[in-house]
Amino acid sequence: MQGAKPITKTVPFTKARIEELEKRYPTPFHIYDEEAIRAGARRLYKAFSWVTDTEGKKGGFTNFFAVKALPNPSILRILHEEGMGADCSSLPELLLADAAGIKGEEIMFTSNDTPADEFALARKMGAVINLDDITHIGFLEKAAGIPRLICFRYNPGEEYSHGNAIIGNPAEAKYGLTHDQILKAYTIARKKGAQRFGLHAMIVSNQRDEDILVEAARLLFNLAVEIKEKTGIRVEFINLGGGIGIPYSPVDHQVDLERYARGVHKAYKEIIAKNGLAPMRIVMESGRAVTGPYGYLVSRVRHVARKHRDYVGLDACMANLMRPALYGAYHHITVLGKEKKPLDHVYDVTGSLCENNDKFAVQRFLPAMSPGDLVVIHDTGAHGHAMGFNYNGKLRSAEFLMQKGGTFRLIRRAETANDYFATLDFEGSDFSGLARK
Ligand SMILES: *Cc1c(COP(=O)(O)O)cnc(C)c1O
């Protein structure tokens, strides 16, 4: 954080390339930059290259990519090639990981309110099961048996008081075991046959302050020491969860991964090593930071309207990106071909939902806008397409991978009206007739 410079928002493709792509595929669509994703993954692994495996050999670090952030098997395969596993929390996410060739202990199953059949599948796949509640030990035992390796999710409650710096307040969060429960849970699991153990917590979200990220790691390291002292159980890995933030706004600074990793290393030496718990693996479940900055939502301006405010209406809507409407999140907007124009107009940039919060930007300074302008919304690579919904009959867009050399590969086609109607049970149920005429 200290001394970090604000970032510049650039687009890795030209207007001409988009216009070419548009001849076959109408906007809106998301584009993910493969090379940038790979480079980011390598930076993360390099920063944590000091992490050893349980035998003390280098290369013990794993990021289990949070599948929910960008649930596309083409992306999962790329991340797997870069050494990542998958963090899954539902049956379809387990299936996606499997389809991408991610197997066994490369999968972390961090779920909550979990149904029995999902535990059964996770167990069958040999995934690392991360339990969210003390009663889930008995539930898992019945559903699938207790595996040799088991992990527990910790919720520090009032003990962790970072106010607004975290995902709400842990004491109000539905996740994880309390301090007393987690100590009991390891002992119960061991009695039921578990022999290998992990410890997990996710207590930060979109956090860009390295010191707060390090503090979350420290909290887990201290707990691992206490678990060893009170139960005799030595956890073999600590899972730091997700939550590394990204600079959505150009005035935000970027997380300094090296500084973060150095801080975790220092805490590891001071707490884990000093208490004789090394070597211990450090893993995480980062989603947002892995793909978020490398995704772009491309959309055309349909209408420009002057009312009590000036509005730019796009062909994209909340179906394609919900974060601004849902959280008031800032997403930077570039108008292709107008990068050099002065930002001397103020607009609300909207979608077409019959919902007034369907806005990508509120009172944003932009160049003078016209129908037909090509707009790029930045940082849509995580929790973007994935969050989309079909409210108001809006269809989700295509996804493209921008490969080395700038070629675009379709990795998910756009939804059609028939996809939207596919689950209806209604007479002949072909609704496409009218549209075809
Ligand atoms: C959402 C989530 C993640 C990923 O969080 P990011 O903010 O995308 O890094 C990781 N682990 C769990 C348990 C989550 O719910």
The ligand as an ORCA input file, in Angstrom:
! r2SCAN-3c Opt
* xyz 0 1
  C     -15.950    -15.962     -2.671
  C     -15.008    -16.840     -1.981
  C     -13.663    -16.875     -2.370
  C     -13.090    -15.972     -3.408
  O     -13.078    -14.664     -2.997
  P     -12.372    -13.538     -3.909
  O     -12.812    -12.283     -3.264
  O     -12.933    -13.713     -5.274
  O     -10.918    -13.777     -3.834
  C     -12.831    -17.769     -1.726
  N     -13.282    -18.586     -0.755
  C     -14.569    -18.569     -0.355
  C     -14.996    -19.489      0.710
  C     -15.477    -17.691     -0.946
  O     -16.756    -17.684     -0.549
*
